[in-house]
Amino acid sequence: TAYEAVMKPVEGTILTVIREIAAACETEANKDSDIVATLLTGIAVGYTTLERTPSLLPILKEAGVVDAGGQGLIYFLEGMVEGLAHEKEIALSDYRERMAPVAQDKVTRQDIKLEFQYCTEVLIKGLEMSTEDIKDHLRPLGDSMLVVGDEELVKVHIHSNHPGKVLETCLQWGQLSDIKINNMLEEVHEHISNWETIGLPNIAKPKKLGLVAVGIGEGIIEVLKSLGVDIVVEGGQTMNPSTEDLLNACNEVNAESVIIFPNNSNIIMAAQQVVELCDKQVVVVPTKSIMQAITALIAYDPEGDTEEIATAMIDEMQQVKYAEVTHAVRDSSINGLSIKDGDIIGILGGEITVTSSDPEDVLLKLLEQMVDDDSSLITFFFGDEISEDEASKVNDTIVERYSDCDVEYHFGGQPHYSYLVSVE
């Protein structure tokens, strides 16, 4: 079986969907139903099972999506039914009434269980705030927590059963604004209630603005999504997505307008081509780094005209200094530096300014070039080749050297780049 073919079967994936579809089709076939009725039974059950996948797999719930493999399987079966119906001149509406009980009985409100019910977001405006202190106070209240910002402006995202306690806690640091509290359980219940008779979910009304970003690395993708990005197109310095990839992502976002964050100078042109090709309004915020995008997204205010929103984001991203620590891929001589293939190099604002044999040494030398008297926040993401212990040790060194700055570090998981760092 499919389960036996997988070393570690995971519920909430295509395995769950295909198991339920197979069982439903077998039951229907035993009633001597024809192939169209049998497949429609499977499709109806497949859709109801698909809607349950986020409650079975936390990563889907966090991303706000259903399992893509399960969705693809259902599309495949729908294509078979459409072909059979056309060939046999069958009206699919003849089957709708008899299919209704399957969809209604399969999933109920009681089937959906969430450990934390409310998605809470808030901006804190204060003075001399510490994101680490805020995290420590919020951590017992829920999960999926993200606290980012500087001494004067911090954005909080957390899933909790007590949004009031979250807000009360945040009030300790300053004034609150842009408060959003979504009842995730009620949203799922409402979606179930709106299903049509054969179990197909209604197409949701497009929102005003969607966000698409380019990124790679488990931690990077998680942060981008927590800051409101709808779709992350995998790519980066060594794997540039095509114009078609970005166009498909913009079309997939259920929104009237889309803002793209290329996050690499080599991808900006491909993103700009999407503006001409997409039927939706598309605006490019020409970010050259993940760090620029994160800064822009923290200040994201969805109210207003799309062009105005993008302009405000561009203004924000220009306030951040960003750098990268990576490996040289060939011998060269740049900016007075003699670089050998395999050396660790530091790239500041697109220019190689540091070289060494040690990634931590390069990171610290970059910060010497980036931090000035006006700096208040240092943020870095460590890549897949850096251990948590190594990142923690370099964080301690940075905290000691730059005691006037808040310092944050996160697992990025990005390949090829030991560290991504920003200073604000």
FENDANOR-V710711 format. One record per residue. N is the residue number from 1. RES is the residue in three letters. PSI is psi in whole degrees, -180 to 180 (* if undefined). Layout:
BEGIN
n=N res=RES psi=PSI
n=N res=RES psi=PSI
END
This chain:
BEGIN
n=1 res=THR psi=171
n=2 res=ALA psi=-38
n=3 res=TYR psi=-39
n=4 res=GLU psi=-23
n=5 res=ALA psi=-12
n=6 res=VAL psi=132
n=7 res=MET psi=-45
n=8 res=LYS psi=85
n=9 res=PRO psi=137
n=10 res=VAL psi=127
n=11 res=GLU psi=150
n=12 res=GLY psi=4
n=13 res=THR psi=-169
n=14 res=ILE psi=-25
n=15 res=LEU psi=-44
n=16 res=THR psi=-45
n=17 res=VAL psi=-46
n=18 res=ILE psi=-32
n=19 res=ARG psi=-46
n=20 res=GLU psi=-39
n=21 res=ILE psi=-45
n=22 res=ALA psi=-43
n=23 res=ALA psi=-42
n=24 res=ALA psi=-41
n=25 res=CYS psi=-39
n=26 res=GLU psi=-43
n=27 res=THR psi=-44
n=28 res=GLU psi=-40
n=29 res=ALA psi=-33
n=30 res=ASN psi=-13
n=31 res=LYS psi=10
n=32 res=ASP psi=28
n=33 res=SER psi=154
n=34 res=ASP psi=175
n=35 res=ILE psi=-34
n=36 res=VAL psi=-47
n=37 res=ALA psi=-39
n=38 res=THR psi=-45
n=39 res=LEU psi=-38
n=40 res=LEU psi=-36
n=41 res=THR psi=-46
n=42 res=GLY psi=-40
n=43 res=ILE psi=-44
n=44 res=ALA psi=-47
n=45 res=VAL psi=-36
n=46 res=GLY psi=-43
n=47 res=TYR psi=-42
n=48 res=THR psi=-37
n=49 res=THR psi=-40
n=50 res=LEU psi=-41
n=51 res=GLU psi=-17
n=52 res=ARG psi=-15
n=53 res=THR psi=-36
n=54 res=PRO psi=-29
n=55 res=SER psi=-15
n=56 res=LEU psi=-24
n=57 res=LEU psi=108
n=58 res=PRO psi=-35
n=59 res=ILE psi=-31
n=60 res=LEU psi=-41
n=61 res=LYS psi=-43
n=62 res=GLU psi=-39
n=63 res=ALA psi=-13
n=64 res=GLY psi=34
n=65 res=VAL psi=166
n=66 res=VAL psi=172
n=67 res=ASP psi=126
n=68 res=ALA psi=-38
n=69 res=GLY psi=-43
n=70 res=GLY psi=-41
n=71 res=GLN psi=-42
n=72 res=GLY psi=-38
n=73 res=LEU psi=-44
n=74 res=ILE psi=-41
n=75 res=TYR psi=-40
n=76 res=PHE psi=-46
n=77 res=LEU psi=-38
n=78 res=GLU psi=-38
n=79 res=GLY psi=-40
n=80 res=MET psi=-44
n=81 res=VAL psi=-44
n=82 res=GLU psi=-42
n=83 res=GLY psi=-44
n=84 res=LEU psi=-41
n=85 res=ALA psi=-40
n=86 res=HIS psi=-43
n=87 res=GLU psi=-40
n=88 res=LYS psi=2
n=89 res=GLU psi=48
n=90 res=ILE psi=137
n=91 res=ALA psi=115
n=92 res=LEU psi=-25
n=93 res=SER psi=-24
n=94 res=ASP psi=-23
n=95 res=TYR psi=-13
n=96 res=ARG psi=-45
n=97 res=GLU psi=-41
n=98 res=ARG psi=-18
n=99 res=MET psi=-21
n=100 res=ALA psi=-47
n=101 res=PRO psi=-29
n=102 res=VAL psi=-48
n=103 res=ALA psi=-37
n=104 res=GLN psi=-34
n=105 res=ASP psi=-16
n=106 res=LYS psi=-45
n=107 res=VAL psi=131
n=108 res=THR psi=173
n=109 res=ARG psi=-34
n=110 res=GLN psi=-19
n=111 res=ASP psi=-23
n=112 res=ILE psi=120
n=113 res=LYS psi=129
n=114 res=LEU psi=136
n=115 res=GLU psi=-40
n=116 res=PHE psi=127
n=117 res=GLN psi=-29
n=118 res=TYR psi=127
n=119 res=CYS psi=117
n=120 res=THR psi=129
n=121 res=GLU psi=145
n=122 res=VAL psi=148
n=123 res=LEU psi=134
n=124 res=ILE psi=126
n=125 res=LYS psi=118
n=126 res=GLY psi=-159
n=127 res=LEU psi=138
n=128 res=GLU psi=42
n=129 res=MET psi=150
n=130 res=SER psi=119
n=131 res=THR psi=-32
n=132 res=GLU psi=-41
n=133 res=ASP psi=-42
n=134 res=ILE psi=-44
n=135 res=LYS psi=-45
n=136 res=ASP psi=-37
n=137 res=HIS psi=-30
n=138 res=LEU psi=-24
n=139 res=ARG psi=-41
n=140 res=PRO psi=-9
n=141 res=LEU psi=-9
n=142 res=GLY psi=-158
n=143 res=ASP psi=-171
n=144 res=SER psi=43
n=145 res=MET psi=138
n=146 res=LEU psi=125
n=147 res=VAL psi=112
n=148 res=VAL psi=153
n=149 res=GLY psi=-157
n=150 res=ASP psi=-162
n=151 res=GLU psi=-23
n=152 res=GLU psi=-19
n=153 res=LEU psi=122
n=154 res=VAL psi=135
n=155 res=LYS psi=133
n=156 res=VAL psi=134
n=157 res=HIS psi=129
n=158 res=ILE psi=145
n=159 res=HIS psi=125
n=160 res=SER psi=159
n=161 res=ASN psi=-3
n=162 res=HIS psi=74
n=163 res=PRO psi=-30
n=164 res=GLY psi=-42
n=165 res=LYS psi=-36
n=166 res=VAL psi=-47
n=167 res=LEU psi=-41
n=168 res=GLU psi=-41
n=169 res=THR psi=-44
n=170 res=CYS psi=-29
n=171 res=LEU psi=-20
n=172 res=GLN psi=-23
n=173 res=TRP psi=-14
n=174 res=GLY psi=-163
n=175 res=GLN psi=146
n=176 res=LEU psi=144
n=177 res=SER psi=169
n=178 res=ASP psi=47
n=179 res=ILE psi=129
n=180 res=LYS psi=125
n=181 res=ILE psi=114
n=182 res=ASN psi=129
n=183 res=ASN psi=97
n=184 res=MET psi=-34
n=185 res=LEU psi=-42
n=186 res=GLU psi=-35
n=187 res=GLU psi=-42
n=188 res=VAL psi=-44
n=189 res=HIS psi=-43
n=190 res=GLU psi=-38
n=191 res=HIS psi=-41
n=192 res=ILE psi=-43
n=193 res=SER psi=-27
n=194 res=ASN psi=0
n=195 res=TRP psi=144
n=196 res=GLU psi=176
n=197 res=THR psi=-31
n=198 res=ILE psi=9
n=199 res=GLY psi=7
n=200 res=LEU psi=128
n=201 res=PRO psi=143
n=202 res=ASN psi=149
n=203 res=ILE psi=124
n=204 res=ALA psi=149
n=205 res=LYS psi=132
n=206 res=PRO psi=141
n=207 res=LYS psi=171
n=208 res=LYS psi=-45
n=209 res=LEU psi=132
n=210 res=GLY psi=160
n=211 res=LEU psi=132
n=212 res=VAL psi=133
n=213 res=ALA psi=152
n=214 res=VAL psi=133
n=215 res=GLY psi=163
n=216 res=ILE psi=146
n=217 res=GLY psi=132
n=218 res=GLU psi=-47
n=219 res=GLY psi=-40
n=220 res=ILE psi=-47
n=221 res=ILE psi=-41
n=222 res=GLU psi=-43
n=223 res=VAL psi=-45
n=224 res=LEU psi=-44
n=225 res=LYS psi=-37
n=226 res=SER psi=-21
n=227 res=LEU psi=9
n=228 res=GLY psi=0
n=229 res=VAL psi=129
n=230 res=ASP psi=-45
n=231 res=ILE psi=129
n=232 res=VAL psi=117
n=233 res=VAL psi=119
n=234 res=GLU psi=130
n=235 res=GLY psi=174
n=236 res=GLY psi=-154
n=237 res=GLN psi=-31
n=238 res=THR psi=3
n=239 res=MET psi=80
n=240 res=ASN psi=126
n=241 res=PRO psi=155
n=242 res=SER psi=170
n=243 res=THR psi=-38
n=244 res=GLU psi=-40
n=245 res=ASP psi=-45
n=246 res=LEU psi=-38
n=247 res=LEU psi=-44
n=248 res=ASN psi=-39
n=249 res=ALA psi=-42
n=250 res=CYS psi=-40
n=251 res=ASN psi=-31
n=252 res=GLU psi=-32
n=253 res=VAL psi=128
n=254 res=ASN psi=75
n=255 res=ALA psi=155
n=256 res=GLU psi=-37
n=257 res=SER psi=156
n=258 res=VAL psi=138
n=259 res=ILE psi=133
n=260 res=ILE psi=136
n=261 res=PHE psi=102
n=262 res=PRO psi=-35
n=263 res=ASN psi=23
n=264 res=ASN psi=136
n=265 res=SER psi=-28
n=266 res=ASN psi=-12
n=267 res=ILE psi=-12
n=268 res=ILE psi=-43
n=269 res=MET psi=-42
n=270 res=ALA psi=-39
n=271 res=ALA psi=-40
n=272 res=GLN psi=-28
n=273 res=GLN psi=-29
n=274 res=VAL psi=-31
n=275 res=VAL psi=-40
n=276 res=GLU psi=-27
n=277 res=LEU psi=-27
n=278 res=CYS psi=142
n=279 res=ASP psi=-21
n=280 res=LYS psi=166
n=281 res=GLN psi=123
n=282 res=VAL psi=132
n=283 res=VAL psi=137
n=284 res=VAL psi=123
n=285 res=VAL psi=108
n=286 res=PRO psi=62
n=287 res=THR psi=137
n=288 res=LYS psi=-2
n=289 res=SER psi=151
n=290 res=ILE psi=-38
n=291 res=MET psi=-36
n=292 res=GLN psi=-42
n=293 res=ALA psi=-43
n=294 res=ILE psi=-43
n=295 res=THR psi=-44
n=296 res=ALA psi=-40
n=297 res=LEU psi=-32
n=298 res=ILE psi=-35
n=299 res=ALA psi=8
n=300 res=TYR psi=123
n=301 res=ASP psi=111
n=302 res=PRO psi=-9
n=303 res=GLU psi=140
n=304 res=GLY psi=180
n=305 res=ASP psi=145
n=306 res=THR psi=-43
n=307 res=GLU psi=-40
n=308 res=GLU psi=-41
n=309 res=ILE psi=-45
n=310 res=ALA psi=-40
n=311 res=THR psi=-42
n=312 res=ALA psi=-39
n=313 res=MET psi=-39
n=314 res=ILE psi=-42
n=315 res=ASP psi=-42
n=316 res=GLU psi=-44
n=317 res=MET psi=-26
n=318 res=GLN psi=-9
n=319 res=GLN psi=-11
n=320 res=VAL psi=139
n=321 res=LYS psi=136
n=322 res=TYR psi=151
n=323 res=ALA psi=165
n=324 res=GLU psi=146
n=325 res=VAL psi=122
n=326 res=THR psi=-172
n=327 res=HIS psi=141
n=328 res=ALA psi=142
n=329 res=VAL psi=0
n=330 res=ARG psi=163
n=331 res=ASP psi=141
n=332 res=SER psi=170
n=333 res=SER psi=112
n=334 res=ILE psi=134
n=335 res=ASN psi=37
n=336 res=GLY psi=5
n=337 res=LEU psi=132
n=338 res=SER psi=115
n=339 res=ILE psi=133
n=340 res=LYS psi=152
n=341 res=ASP psi=127
n=342 res=GLY psi=-13
n=343 res=ASP psi=155
n=344 res=ILE psi=129
n=345 res=ILE psi=152
n=346 res=GLY psi=128
n=347 res=ILE psi=115
n=348 res=LEU psi=116
n=349 res=GLY psi=32
n=350 res=GLY psi=-4
n=351 res=GLU psi=137
n=352 res=ILE psi=121
n=353 res=THR psi=-11
n=354 res=VAL psi=144
n=355 res=THR psi=149
n=356 res=SER psi=180
n=357 res=SER psi=-3
n=358 res=ASP psi=125
n=359 res=PRO psi=-35
n=360 res=GLU psi=-38
n=361 res=ASP psi=-41
n=362 res=VAL psi=-43
n=363 res=LEU psi=-46
n=364 res=LEU psi=-37
n=365 res=LYS psi=-36
n=366 res=LEU psi=-43
n=367 res=LEU psi=-32
n=368 res=GLU psi=-32
n=369 res=GLN psi=-21
n=370 res=MET psi=-38
n=371 res=VAL psi=133
n=372 res=ASP psi=-171
n=373 res=ASP psi=-23
n=374 res=ASP psi=-6
n=375 res=SER psi=141
n=376 res=SER psi=-17
n=377 res=LEU psi=129
n=378 res=ILE psi=127
n=379 res=THR psi=134
n=380 res=PHE psi=148
n=381 res=PHE psi=131
n=382 res=PHE psi=145
n=383 res=GLY psi=-175
n=384 res=ASP psi=-13
n=385 res=GLU psi=-1
n=386 res=ILE psi=132
n=387 res=SER psi=162
n=388 res=GLU psi=-40
n=389 res=ASP psi=-43
n=390 res=GLU psi=-43
n=391 res=ALA psi=-40
n=392 res=SER psi=-41
n=393 res=LYS psi=-44
n=394 res=VAL psi=-31
n=395 res=ASN psi=-44
n=396 res=ASP psi=-40
n=397 res=THR psi=-43
n=398 res=ILE psi=-43
n=399 res=VAL psi=-41
n=400 res=GLU psi=-40
n=401 res=ARG psi=-34
n=402 res=TYR psi=67
n=403 res=SER psi=-18
n=404 res=ASP psi=-5
n=405 res=CYS psi=146
n=406 res=ASP psi=141
n=407 res=VAL psi=128
n=408 res=GLU psi=142
n=409 res=TYR psi=146
n=410 res=HIS psi=153
n=411 res=PHE psi=121
n=412 res=GLY psi=-39
n=413 res=GLY psi=10
n=414 res=GLN psi=139
n=415 res=PRO psi=156
n=416 res=HIS psi=-24
n=417 res=TYR psi=111
n=418 res=SER psi=-43
n=419 res=TYR psi=143
n=420 res=LEU psi=131
n=421 res=VAL psi=147
n=422 res=SER psi=154
n=423 res=VAL psi=131
n=424 res=GLU psi=*
END
